[in-house]
């Protein structure tokens, strides 16, 4: 039993580490990369909300693991991406982006990164703005839109075969409140978080 628990914890830690790195790449990729996709019409005025299911597929010890999640976007306000632990169905990671700042919460490690766009100028591409991120997601929801991004497209060549897929899009209205971070969580810097992950 102890061996099974240890093995599961190892998988859990690796999923978390990979997922955080992939989320950072996803943020930069969705915001700044130029992906090839079919032309789509301009957004109708009434489309202010977008939600979808998300699947992150990643290689692990010769096999492929899938982490499920959800994406919610309120036009011109906020995008929230959440991933859940397999089997346990508890939130593992949350990425929240607004036109002015970015919040990444590691639920398992009880830590978070929060920074303004100005603070992230040296990390994010020049075209990494909320409007571009928003357009990419809305475009992905249209017929013929590109709803799958690979690690290679995001510049994460070390994670071959990994990909994130958006599906079951909806433009129905919902409420998306700002995430409140518990005082039990420790704030860390981007560079510190990446360094910790690389040691796992």
N, CA, C and O of each residue as an XYZ file, in Angstrom:
800
protein
N       0.834     -1.209      0.000
C       0.000      0.000      0.000
C       0.866      1.255      0.000
O       0.586      2.203     -0.735
N       1.931      1.268      0.832
C       2.809      2.425      0.884
C       3.465      2.701     -0.456
O       3.650      3.856     -0.841
N       3.825      1.609     -1.184
C       4.439      1.773     -2.501
C       3.466      2.413     -3.475
O       3.850      3.249     -4.293
N       2.191      2.011     -3.382
C       1.169      2.573     -4.263
C       0.962      4.055     -3.980
O       0.836      4.868     -4.895
N       0.931      4.390     -2.689
C       0.762      5.791     -2.302
C       1.939      6.623     -2.789
O       1.770      7.719     -3.324
N       3.152      6.070     -2.588
C       4.357      6.777     -3.006
C       4.377      7.002     -4.512
O       4.745      8.075     -4.990
N       3.971      5.965     -5.257
C       3.940      6.077     -6.714
C       2.923      7.111     -7.158
O       3.176      7.896     -8.071
N       1.755      7.104     -6.496
C       0.718      8.065     -6.856
C       1.156      9.485     -6.541
O       0.900     10.400     -7.323
N       1.816      9.678     -5.403
C       2.322     11.006     -5.039
C       3.352     11.484     -6.045
O       3.412     12.669     -6.372
N       4.173     10.541     -6.541
C       5.174     10.910     -7.533
C       4.532     11.391     -8.819
O       4.956     12.387     -9.406
N       3.502     10.671     -9.251
C       2.761     11.072    -10.453
C       2.127     12.430    -10.224
O       2.159     13.291    -11.103
N       1.545     12.627     -9.034
C       0.848     13.863     -8.716
C       1.801     15.052     -8.756
O       1.462     16.107     -9.293
N       2.991     14.883     -8.190
C       3.987     15.958     -8.181
C       4.441     16.282     -9.587
O       4.566     17.454     -9.944
N       4.690     15.253    -10.397
C       5.143     15.479    -11.763
C       4.066     16.135    -12.618
O       4.366     16.988    -13.454
N       2.807     15.736    -12.408
C       1.707     16.365    -13.137
C       1.640     17.833    -12.775
O       1.470     18.685    -13.647
N       1.772     18.133    -11.490
C       1.697     19.520    -11.043
C       2.837     20.342    -11.646
O       2.616     21.431    -12.175
N       4.051     19.809    -11.560
C       5.212     20.527    -12.074
C       5.070     20.776    -13.569
O       5.265     21.896    -14.041
N       4.733     19.733    -14.305
C       4.592     19.879    -15.750
C       3.460     20.840    -16.086
O       3.592     21.685    -16.972
N       2.349     20.703    -15.371
C       1.178     21.526    -15.669
C       1.448     23.004    -15.462
O       0.998     23.836    -16.251
N       2.187     23.342    -14.397
C       2.499     24.750    -14.152
C       3.378     25.296    -15.267
O       3.136     26.391    -15.776
N       4.393     24.537    -15.645
C       5.262     24.978    -16.734
C       4.462     25.115    -18.021
O       4.642     26.069    -18.778
N       3.572     24.144    -18.264
C       2.757     24.183    -19.486
C       1.810     25.375    -19.457
O       1.589     26.014    -20.486
N       1.245     25.683    -18.284
C       0.348     26.828    -18.163
C       1.062     28.129    -18.489
O       0.503     29.005    -19.150
N       2.296     28.252    -18.024
C       3.071     29.450    -18.330
C       3.315     29.539    -19.836
O       3.217     30.611    -20.433
N       3.632     28.397    -20.433
C       3.828     28.371    -21.883
C       2.530     28.656    -22.617
O       2.517     29.328    -23.648
N       1.435     28.133    -22.071
C       0.128     28.363    -22.678
C      -0.235     29.837    -22.649
O      -0.746     30.382    -23.627
N       0.033     30.478    -21.518
C      -0.249     31.903    -21.398
C       0.508     32.690    -22.459
O      -0.051     33.573    -23.109
N       1.787     32.362    -22.627
C       2.594     33.072    -23.614
C       2.175     32.699    -25.028
O       2.149     33.546    -25.921
N       1.846     31.415    -25.227
C       1.462     30.961    -26.555
C       0.131     31.519    -27.019
O       0.010     31.989    -28.150
N      -0.872     31.469    -26.147
C      -2.192     31.992    -26.502
C      -2.145     33.492    -26.722
O      -2.883     34.029    -27.547
N      -1.283     34.160    -25.987
C      -1.236     35.618    -26.071
C      -0.377     36.127    -27.213
O      -0.651     37.184    -27.780
N       0.669     35.371    -27.552
C       1.611     35.944    -28.488
C       1.882     35.192    -29.775
O       2.349     35.797    -30.740
N       1.607     33.891    -29.830
C       1.989     33.152    -31.023
C       1.011     33.369    -32.161
O      -0.163     33.670    -31.948
N       1.522     33.208    -33.375
C       0.677     33.319    -34.564
C       0.433     31.908    -35.067
O       1.302     31.321    -35.711
N      -0.741     31.358    -34.780
C      -1.068     30.008    -35.214
C      -1.900     30.067    -36.477
O      -2.646     31.019    -36.703
N      -1.763     29.042    -37.294
C      -2.508     28.996    -38.546
C      -3.909     28.478    -38.290
O      -4.078     27.424    -37.676
N      -4.901     29.192    -38.745
C      -6.279     28.733    -38.612
C      -7.132     29.402    -39.677
O      -6.729     30.403    -40.269
N      -8.306     28.847    -39.916
C      -9.206     29.382    -40.916
C      -9.742     30.734    -40.481
O      -9.895     31.014    -39.292
N     -10.024     31.568    -41.482
C     -10.572     32.883    -41.170
C     -11.953     32.745    -40.559
O     -12.736     31.889    -40.970
N     -12.252     33.582    -39.582
C     -13.565     33.556    -38.951
C     -14.125     34.961    -38.943
O     -13.382     35.937    -39.053
N     -15.426     35.061    -38.814
C     -16.074     36.368    -38.823
C     -15.846     37.088    -37.497
O     -15.471     36.472    -36.500
N     -16.077     38.395    -37.501
C     -15.926     39.184    -36.282
C     -16.934     38.731    -35.234
O     -17.988     38.187    -35.564
N     -16.597     38.962    -33.966
C     -17.467     38.536    -32.877
C     -18.764     39.341    -32.867
O     -18.723     40.567    -32.967
N     -19.902     38.683    -32.748
C     -21.153     39.419    -32.603
C     -21.115     40.220    -31.307
O     -20.435     39.838    -30.354
N     -21.830     41.308    -31.275
C     -21.839     42.169    -30.100
C     -22.283     41.435    -28.837
O     -21.832     41.763    -27.740
N     -23.181     40.423    -28.986
C     -23.742     39.780    -27.805
C     -22.830     38.715    -27.197
O     -23.104     38.234    -26.098
N     -21.767     38.343    -27.878
C     -20.871     37.311    -27.359
C     -19.882     37.896    -26.358
O     -18.777     38.299    -26.722
N     -20.291     37.939    -25.098
C     -19.422     38.469    -24.053
C     -18.908     37.378    -23.125
O     -18.042     37.631    -22.288
N     -19.434     36.171    -23.267
C     -19.055     35.074    -22.380
C     -18.626     33.863    -23.200
O     -19.178     33.592    -24.266
N     -17.638     33.144    -22.691
C     -17.188     31.922    -23.343
C     -16.686     30.956    -22.280
O     -15.904     31.334    -21.408
N     -17.134     29.718    -22.354
C     -16.656     28.691    -21.431
C     -16.418     27.406    -22.220
O     -16.985     27.214    -23.296
N     -15.584     26.540    -21.683
C     -15.297     25.286    -22.366
C     -14.681     24.289    -21.400
O     -14.263     24.636    -20.295
N     -14.638     23.039    -21.850
C     -13.873     22.023    -21.147
C     -12.456     22.078    -21.692
O     -12.235     22.508    -22.824
N     -11.499     21.642    -20.885
C     -10.097     21.646    -21.294
C      -9.471     20.308    -20.929
O      -9.746     19.755    -19.865
N      -8.634     19.796    -21.809
C      -7.887     18.588    -21.517
C      -6.413     18.821    -21.793
O      -6.032     19.225    -22.892
N      -5.594     18.566    -20.795
C      -4.141     18.662    -20.938
C      -3.602     17.240    -21.008
O      -3.735     16.469    -20.057
N      -2.996     16.900    -22.134
C      -2.438     15.562    -22.325
C      -0.924     15.668    -22.305
O      -0.340     16.476    -23.028
N      -0.284     14.845    -21.467
C       1.160     14.930    -21.325
C       1.787     13.558    -21.169
O       1.166     12.644    -20.625
N       3.030     13.410    -21.651
C       3.720     12.123    -21.540
C       4.240     11.901    -20.126
O       4.701     12.834    -19.468
N       4.159     10.649    -19.665
C       4.694     10.318    -18.346
C       5.127      8.857    -18.324
O       4.293      7.956    -18.410
N       6.426      8.626    -18.209
C       7.008      7.287    -18.123
C       6.505      6.371    -19.230
O       6.058      5.254    -18.972
N       6.582      6.855    -20.458
C       6.207      6.042    -21.610
C       4.725      5.967    -21.886
O       4.318      5.342    -22.865
N       3.909      6.581    -21.061
C       2.464      6.574    -21.259
C       1.988      8.014    -21.428
O       2.778      8.954    -21.336
N       0.691      8.178    -21.677
C       0.118      9.511    -21.806
C      -0.929      9.720    -20.715
O      -1.843      8.909    -20.567
N      -0.801     10.796    -19.957
C      -1.756     11.133    -18.909
C      -2.624     12.302    -19.370
O      -2.164     13.169    -20.113
N      -3.869     12.321    -18.929
C      -4.775     13.407    -19.283
C      -5.307     14.071    -18.025
O      -5.835     13.405    -17.134
N      -5.165     15.376    -17.961
C      -5.683     16.170    -16.854
C      -6.823     17.026    -17.400
O      -6.647     17.747    -18.382
N      -7.977     16.946    -16.770
C      -9.143     17.698    -17.233
C      -9.257     19.032    -16.512
O      -8.692     19.233    -15.437
N      -9.994     19.927    -17.126
C     -10.186     21.226    -16.509
C     -11.276     22.014    -17.197
O     -12.065     21.467    -17.968
N     -11.316     23.295    -16.913
C     -12.334     24.159    -17.500
C     -11.746     25.541    -17.776
O     -10.776     25.962    -17.146
N     -12.359     26.230    -18.732
C     -11.950     27.580    -19.071
C     -13.188     28.470    -19.050
O     -14.238     28.098    -19.574
N     -13.060     29.648    -18.441
C     -14.142     30.631    -18.445
C     -13.565     31.983    -18.816
O     -12.501     32.376    -18.336
N     -14.287     32.694    -19.681
C     -13.814     33.993    -20.151
C     -14.964     34.988    -20.200
O     -16.007     34.713    -20.793
N     -14.770     36.133    -19.581
C     -15.712     37.248    -19.685
C     -15.013     38.320    -20.500
O     -13.964     38.826    -20.100
N     -15.581     38.664    -21.629
C     -14.947     39.585    -22.574
C     -14.535     40.893    -21.899
O     -15.305     41.504    -21.159
N     -13.307     41.296    -22.175
C     -12.713     42.546    -21.690
C     -12.481     42.568    -20.178
O     -12.076     43.596    -19.636
N     -12.733     41.436    -19.480
C     -12.606     41.443    -18.022
C     -11.641     40.404    -17.458
O     -10.667     40.754    -16.790
N     -11.914     39.113    -17.729
C     -11.187     38.074    -17.000
C     -11.276     36.723    -17.708
O     -12.316     36.367    -18.263
N     -10.163     35.974    -17.680
C     -10.138     34.602    -18.156
C      -9.617     33.732    -17.023
O      -8.633     34.074    -16.366
N     -10.285     32.604    -16.797
C      -9.878     31.699    -15.727
C      -9.751     30.288    -16.287
O     -10.677     29.768    -16.911
N      -8.596     29.680    -16.056
C      -8.320     28.325    -16.513
C      -8.015     27.474    -15.293
O      -7.148     27.825    -14.493
N      -8.719     26.359    -15.143
C      -8.577     25.529    -13.954
C      -8.347     24.072    -14.337
O      -9.008     23.548    -15.234
N      -7.396     23.411    -13.647
C      -7.138     21.987    -13.861
C      -7.367     21.224    -12.566
O      -7.083     21.723    -11.477
N      -7.893     19.990    -12.702
C      -8.219     19.174    -11.536
C      -7.359     17.921    -11.500
O      -6.943     17.405    -12.538
N      -7.101     17.443    -10.295
C      -6.346     16.206    -10.126
C      -7.160     15.014    -10.634
O      -8.355     14.918    -10.355
N      -6.518     14.100    -11.383
C      -7.219     12.888    -11.814
C      -7.724     12.107    -10.603
O      -7.065     12.080     -9.563
N      -8.858     11.489    -10.730
C      -9.500     10.668     -9.704
C     -10.064     11.490     -8.549
O     -11.239     11.348     -8.213
N      -9.249     12.343     -7.939
C      -9.700     13.100     -6.773
C     -10.681     14.211     -7.134
O     -11.523     14.593     -6.321
N     -10.567     14.734     -8.372
C     -11.453     15.799     -8.854
C     -11.381     17.058     -7.992
O     -12.367     17.786     -7.872
N     -10.223     17.314     -7.397
C     -10.020     18.555     -6.657
C      -9.135     19.467     -7.502
O      -8.292     18.992     -8.262
N      -9.328     20.771     -7.367
C      -8.556     21.701     -8.182
C      -7.079     21.621     -7.833
O      -6.693     21.659     -6.664
N      -6.268     21.511     -8.867
C      -4.825     21.402     -8.700
C      -4.155     22.748     -8.994
O      -3.265     23.188     -8.266
N      -4.601     23.387    -10.073
C      -4.007     24.637    -10.522
C      -5.071     25.586    -11.047
O      -6.098     25.160    -11.575
N      -4.809     26.882    -10.893
C      -5.701     27.873    -11.471
C      -4.868     29.016    -12.052
O      -3.969     29.547    -11.401
N      -5.188     29.373    -13.281
C      -4.552     30.507    -13.942
C      -5.641     31.536    -14.213
O      -6.652     31.225    -14.843
N      -5.436     32.755    -13.741
C      -6.418     33.819    -13.941
C      -5.714     35.017    -14.573
O      -4.694     35.494    -14.077
N      -6.286     35.488    -15.681
C      -5.681     36.583    -16.429
C      -6.694     37.693    -16.630
O      -7.839     37.434    -17.003
N      -6.285     38.914    -16.389
C      -7.110     40.100    -16.652
C      -6.301     41.018    -17.575
O      -5.134     40.735    -17.847
N      -6.893     42.100    -18.056
C      -6.122     43.022    -18.909
C      -4.915     43.633    -18.198
O      -4.001     44.133    -18.853
N      -4.904     43.596    -16.863
C      -3.806     44.248    -16.132
C      -2.896     43.315    -15.345
O      -1.759     43.684    -15.049
N      -3.366     42.101    -14.992
C      -2.497     41.240    -14.187
C      -2.729     39.755    -14.431
O      -3.670     39.351    -15.115
N      -1.835     38.955    -13.847
C      -1.873     37.501    -13.990
C      -1.742     36.866    -12.606
O      -0.930     37.299    -11.788
N      -2.553     35.832    -12.355
C      -2.505     35.103    -11.086
C      -2.419     33.612    -11.385
O      -3.250     33.073    -12.115
N      -1.421     32.953    -10.826
C      -1.262     31.506    -10.964
C      -1.245     30.903     -9.571
O      -0.396     31.250     -8.750
N      -2.198     29.986     -9.299
C      -2.292     29.370     -7.970
C      -1.977     27.885     -8.050
O      -2.583     27.153     -8.832
N      -1.034     27.451     -7.245
C      -0.673     26.044     -7.102
C      -1.342     25.545     -5.826
O      -0.822     25.745     -4.728
N      -2.495     24.894     -5.971
C      -3.263     24.449     -4.797
C      -2.501     23.410     -3.981
O      -2.542     23.433     -2.751
N      -1.817     22.514     -4.652
C      -1.124     21.441     -3.950
C       0.076     21.949     -3.172
O       0.352     21.493     -2.063
N       0.794     22.909     -3.775
C       1.984     23.437     -3.120
C       1.692     24.608     -2.207
O       2.590     25.141     -1.556
N       0.381     25.021     -2.162
C      -0.029     26.142     -1.315
C       0.825     27.393     -1.580
O       1.323     28.038     -0.657
N       0.975     27.709     -2.869
C       1.735     28.895     -3.239
C       1.105     29.535     -4.472
O       0.316     28.909     -5.180
N       1.466     30.782     -4.712
C       0.892     31.478     -5.864
C       1.836     32.542     -6.386
O       2.731     33.017     -5.687
N       1.603     32.897     -7.639
C       2.339     33.969     -8.285
C       1.316     34.994     -8.734
O       0.328     34.639     -9.377
N       1.533     36.251     -8.408
C       0.635     37.318     -8.843
C       1.486     38.494     -9.283
O       2.342     38.970     -8.537
N       1.244     38.957    -10.500
C       2.054     40.052    -11.021
C       1.257     40.858    -12.037
O       0.334     40.353    -12.674
N       1.636     42.117    -12.169
C       0.994     42.986    -13.150
C       1.639     42.763    -14.507
O       2.719     42.181    -14.599
N       0.978     43.225    -15.556
C       1.536     43.120    -16.895
C       2.873     43.851    -16.988
O       3.799     43.381    -17.650
N       2.969     44.988    -16.329
C       4.213     45.758    -16.353
C       5.352     44.958    -15.742
O       6.477     44.998    -16.239
N       5.066     44.224    -14.657
C       6.089     43.425    -13.989
C       6.538     42.244    -14.839
O       7.638     41.722    -14.656
N       5.679     41.821    -15.774
C       5.964     40.640    -16.591
C       6.479     40.978    -17.989
O       6.542     40.109    -18.858
N       6.842     42.231    -18.202
C       7.301     42.654    -19.520
C       8.488     41.840    -20.016
O       8.613     41.578    -21.212
N       9.360     41.440    -19.092
C      10.545     40.680    -19.491
C      10.253     39.197    -19.685
O      11.098     38.464    -20.200
N       9.060     38.744    -19.277
C       8.699     37.329    -19.380
C       7.780     37.063    -20.566
O       7.973     36.094    -21.300
N       6.792     37.913    -20.753
C       5.789     37.703    -21.799
C       6.215     38.337    -23.126
O       6.930     39.339    -23.134
N       5.778     37.755    -24.244
C       6.064     38.351    -25.554
C       5.418     39.733    -25.676
O       4.511     40.076    -24.919
N       5.901     40.523    -26.644
C       5.388     41.879    -26.830
C       3.886     41.886    -27.124
O       3.170     42.795    -26.705
N       3.412     40.861    -27.852
C       2.000     40.812    -28.225
C       1.145     40.089    -27.189
O      -0.016     39.774    -27.452
N       1.706     39.828    -26.025
C       0.977     39.104    -24.983
C       0.058     40.046    -24.224
O       0.364     40.478    -23.112
N      -1.072     40.353    -24.844
C      -2.049     41.180    -24.148
C      -3.377     40.447    -24.059
O      -3.591     39.448    -24.747
N      -4.257     40.939    -23.219
C      -5.522     40.253    -22.953
C      -6.390     40.170    -24.207
O      -7.078     39.173    -24.426
N      -6.357     41.208    -25.019
C      -7.178     41.238    -26.230
C      -6.798     40.111    -27.184
O      -7.667     39.503    -27.809
N      -5.499     39.833    -27.297
C      -5.030     38.770    -28.181
C      -5.415     37.398    -27.631
O      -5.842     36.517    -28.377
N      -5.259     37.230    -26.323
C      -5.652     35.995    -25.649
C      -7.143     35.729    -25.858
O      -7.549     34.618    -26.199
N      -7.930     36.753    -25.651
C      -9.385     36.682    -25.801
C      -9.783     36.286    -27.219
O     -10.632     35.417    -27.416
N      -9.161     36.931    -28.204
C      -9.478     36.650    -29.606
C      -9.130     35.217    -29.974
O      -9.880     34.554    -30.691
N      -7.983     34.737    -29.479
C      -7.562     33.366    -29.771
C      -8.576     32.356    -29.262
O      -8.890     31.389    -29.957
N      -9.090     32.568    -28.058
C     -10.056     31.643    -27.469
C     -11.403     31.703    -28.182
O     -12.016     30.665    -28.434
N     -11.864     32.896    -28.506
C     -13.122     33.012    -29.238
C     -12.988     32.400    -30.632
O     -13.909     31.735    -31.105
N     -11.857     32.618    -31.287
C     -11.625     32.022    -32.603
C     -11.647     30.495    -32.531
O     -12.169     29.826    -33.423
N     -11.069     29.954    -31.448
C     -11.017     28.499    -31.270
C     -12.414     27.903    -31.147
O     -12.632     26.743    -31.497
N     -13.361     28.699    -30.648
C     -14.730     28.203    -30.436
C     -15.564     28.186    -31.706
O     -16.639     27.587    -31.729
N     -15.089     28.832    -32.764
C     -15.838     28.912    -34.010
C     -15.641     27.655    -34.853
O     -14.631     26.967    -34.707
N     -16.597     27.348    -35.733
C     -16.436     26.199    -36.640
C     -15.141     26.324    -37.433
O     -14.889     27.356    -38.057
N     -14.330     25.291    -37.412
C     -13.063     25.318    -38.123
C     -11.952     25.992    -37.352
O     -10.828     26.084    -37.844
N     -12.242     26.466    -36.148
C     -11.229     27.144    -35.339
C     -10.205     26.171    -34.790
O     -10.474     24.975    -34.677
N      -9.034     26.679    -34.450
C      -7.966     25.829    -33.910
C      -8.159     25.685    -32.407
O      -7.893     26.620    -31.652
N      -8.623     24.512    -31.971
C      -8.923     24.313    -30.553
C      -7.916     23.419    -29.834
O      -8.111     23.069    -28.670
N      -6.833     23.049    -30.532
C      -5.778     22.258    -29.909
C      -4.434     22.942    -30.127
O      -4.094     23.323    -31.247
N      -3.682     23.093    -29.058
C      -2.345     23.659    -29.135
C      -1.346     22.637    -28.599
O      -1.557     22.056    -27.535
N      -0.272     22.424    -29.328
C       0.743     21.470    -28.901
C       1.859     22.190    -28.152
O       2.013     23.407    -28.256
N       2.628     21.420    -27.402
C       3.751     21.988    -26.657
C       4.741     22.626    -27.620
O       5.334     23.660    -27.312
N       4.920     22.014    -28.780
C       5.855     22.561    -29.769
C       5.413     23.946    -30.240
O       6.236     24.848    -30.392
N       4.115     24.107    -30.470
C       3.591     25.404    -30.904
C       3.767     26.469    -29.832
O       3.881     27.657    -30.136
N       3.788     26.037    -28.572
C       3.953     26.966    -27.460
C       5.415     27.203    -27.109
O       5.730     27.928    -26.165
N       6.306     26.581    -27.883
C       7.726     26.771    -27.630
C       8.290     25.861    -26.555
O       9.420     26.053    -26.106
N       7.491     24.847    -26.130
C       7.933     23.909    -25.090
C       8.387     22.607    -25.742
O       7.771     21.560    -25.545
N       9.458     22.675    -26.510
C       9.920     21.529    -27.292
C      10.395     20.363    -26.422
O      10.477     19.229    -26.893
N      10.704     20.638    -25.164
C      11.168     19.567    -24.266
C      10.029     18.626    -23.887
O      10.271     17.526    -23.389
N       8.788     19.052    -24.120
C       7.627     18.235    -23.738
C       6.906     17.718    -24.982
O       5.743     18.040    -25.226
N       7.618     16.918    -25.752
C       7.061     16.390    -26.989
C       5.764     15.633    -26.728
O       5.621     14.963    -25.705
N       4.830     15.742    -27.653
C       3.525     15.063    -27.638
C       2.515     15.675    -26.674
O       1.345     15.292    -26.688
N       2.935     16.601    -25.852
C       1.981     17.241    -24.933
C       1.104     18.214    -25.712
O       1.548     18.827    -26.683
N      -0.146     18.347    -25.276
C      -1.058     19.263    -25.957
C      -2.202     19.647    -25.034
O      -2.490     18.949    -24.062
N      -2.847     20.755    -25.341
C      -4.029     21.184    -24.607
C      -5.152     21.370    -25.618
O      -4.964     21.971    -26.676
N      -6.329     20.840    -25.272
C      -7.477     20.871    -26.182
C      -8.682     21.486    -25.503
O      -9.029     21.113    -24.382
N      -9.324     22.431    -26.179
C     -10.551     23.064    -25.698
C     -11.732     22.446    -26.433
O     -11.669     22.237    -27.645
N     -12.813     22.151    -25.705
C     -13.982     21.524    -26.332
C     -15.263     21.948    -25.615
O     -15.218     22.587    -24.564
N     -16.410     21.582    -26.202
C     -17.723     21.873    -25.614
C     -17.871     23.346    -25.246
O     -18.185     23.688    -24.106
N     -17.641     24.202    -26.226
C     -17.737     25.643    -25.992
C     -19.179     26.078    -25.758
O     -20.118     25.507    -26.313
N     -19.329     27.090    -24.933
C     -20.639     27.685    -24.677
C     -20.480     29.191    -24.538
O     -19.488     29.672    -23.991
N     -21.472     29.936    -25.039
C     -21.449     31.396    -24.895
C     -22.537     31.860    -23.931
O     -22.901     33.035    -23.911
N     -23.047     30.935    -23.139
C     -24.057     31.268    -22.142
C     -23.494     32.151    -21.040
O     -22.315     32.042    -20.702
N     -24.310     33.013    -20.482
C     -23.868     33.946    -19.453
C     -23.573     33.230    -18.130
O     -24.246     32.260    -17.780
N     -22.577     33.710    -17.407
C     -22.212     33.166    -16.095
C     -21.539     34.266    -15.284
O     -21.206     35.327    -15.811
N     -21.346     34.001    -14.004
C     -20.657     34.952    -13.132
C     -19.234     34.464    -12.878
O     -19.028     33.304    -12.522
N     -18.263     35.339    -13.058
C     -16.864     34.984    -12.834
C     -16.233     36.029    -11.914
O     -15.840     37.109    -12.355
N     -16.145     35.690    -10.637
C     -15.605     36.622     -9.645
C     -14.087     36.501     -9.539
O     -13.536     35.437     -9.823
N     -13.403     37.566     -9.137
C     -11.951     37.495     -8.938
C     -11.610     36.447     -7.874
O     -12.313     36.329     -6.871
N     -10.552     35.701     -8.090
C     -10.124     34.690     -7.136
C      -9.485     35.344     -5.911
O      -8.608     36.200     -6.033
N      -9.937     34.927     -4.739
C      -9.361     35.404     -3.493
C      -8.372     34.356     -2.989
O      -8.745     33.203     -2.771
N      -7.123     34.751     -2.807
C      -6.091     33.805     -2.370
C      -6.062     33.726     -0.850
O      -5.987     34.751     -0.173
N      -6.122     32.515     -0.316
C      -6.097     32.301      1.127
C      -4.767     32.765      1.727
O      -3.724     32.714      1.075
N      -4.825     33.210      2.962
C      -3.608     33.634      3.681
C      -2.692     32.445      3.973
O      -1.542     32.630      4.370
N      -3.197     31.233      3.778
C      -2.395     30.034      4.003
C      -1.409     29.798      2.857
O      -0.504     28.971      2.963
N      -1.601     30.539      1.761
C      -0.741     30.369      0.600
C       0.441     31.332      0.662
O       0.335     32.444      1.179
N       1.572     30.875      0.120
C       2.784     31.690      0.095
C       2.994     32.283     -1.293
O       2.933     31.578     -2.300
N       3.242     33.588     -1.329
C       3.494     34.235     -2.614
C       4.949     34.042     -3.001
O       5.851     34.261     -2.193
N       5.173     33.623     -4.259
C       6.533     33.435     -4.767
C       6.685     34.177     -6.088
O       5.697     34.564     -6.713
N       7.926     34.371     -6.504
C       8.194     35.024     -7.781
C       8.188     33.988     -8.899
O       8.366     32.797     -8.644
N       7.983     34.440    -10.141
C       7.981     33.529    -11.288
C       9.262     32.705    -11.336
O       9.221     31.483    -11.480
N      10.383     33.376    -11.215
C      11.668     32.676    -11.319
C      11.837     31.651    -10.206
O      12.367     30.564    -10.435
N      11.390     31.991     -9.007
C      11.491     31.078     -7.862
C      10.629     29.844     -8.071
O      11.029     28.727     -7.741
N       9.423     30.063     -8.632
C       8.507     28.947     -8.871
C       9.089     27.971     -9.890
O       9.047     26.758     -9.685
N       9.629     28.497    -10.984
C      10.218     27.644    -12.017
C      11.405     26.863    -11.466
O      11.567     25.681    -11.769
N      12.232     27.520    -10.659
C      13.394     26.852    -10.066
C      12.955     25.695     -9.178
O      13.565     24.626     -9.199
N      11.892     25.906     -8.397
C      11.382     24.852     -7.506
C      10.848     23.678     -8.322
O      11.052     22.520     -7.958
N      10.169     23.979     -9.418
C       9.594     22.932    -10.252
C      10.658     22.082    -10.905
O      10.521     20.863    -11.003
N      11.716     22.726    -11.348
C      12.782     22.000    -12.024
C      13.502     21.015    -11.093
O      14.166     20.088    -11.558
N      13.367     21.220     -9.784
C      14.024     20.346     -8.804
C      13.159     19.146     -8.422
O      13.635     18.225     -7.759
N      11.877     19.152     -8.842
C      10.977     18.049     -8.459
C      11.333     16.780     -9.222
O      10.689     15.748     -9.036
